[in-house]
Amino acid sequence: MISKRCTSLNLLNHIKQKKIPHTIEYEFFKDKTQPNFLKWVGTLKINGKTFQGIGENKNSVLVKILKNAEMELYSLSNI
């Protein structure tokens, strides 16, 4: 059982320690024709599901992704 106080980057660390398979990929858009010009787009793939976030830097993207995936990560960490 994991505490509900464990959120965001702490929750990701917990998933890594449990060795639950996941991938995090980042892409930077520097083409002016793209809607996300000069932004990072991150993708988290875990348990057959995909979560995305967009931000000015990789850290803010990761925090947004983890907020979107929080309930899925809690359910996986309780296994």
PEDADA-V347468 format. One record per pair of residues at least 24 apart in sequence whose ideal C-beta (glycine too) atoms are under 8 Angstrom apart, sorted by the first residue. I is the first residue (numbers start at 1). J is the second residue. Records with the same first field share a line. If there is no record, write none. Layout:
I: J / J
//
This chain:
1: 78
2: 74 / 77 / 78
4: 74
7: 66 / 70
8: 63 / 66 / 67
9: 62 / 63 / 66
11: 66 / 70 / 73 / 74 / 77
12: 62 / 66 / 73
14: 77
15: 46 / 73 / 76 / 77
18: 76 / 77
20: 46 / 47 / 76 / 77
21: 46
22: 46
24: 62 / 65
26: 58 / 61
44: 69
46: 72 / 73 / 76
47: 72 / 76
//
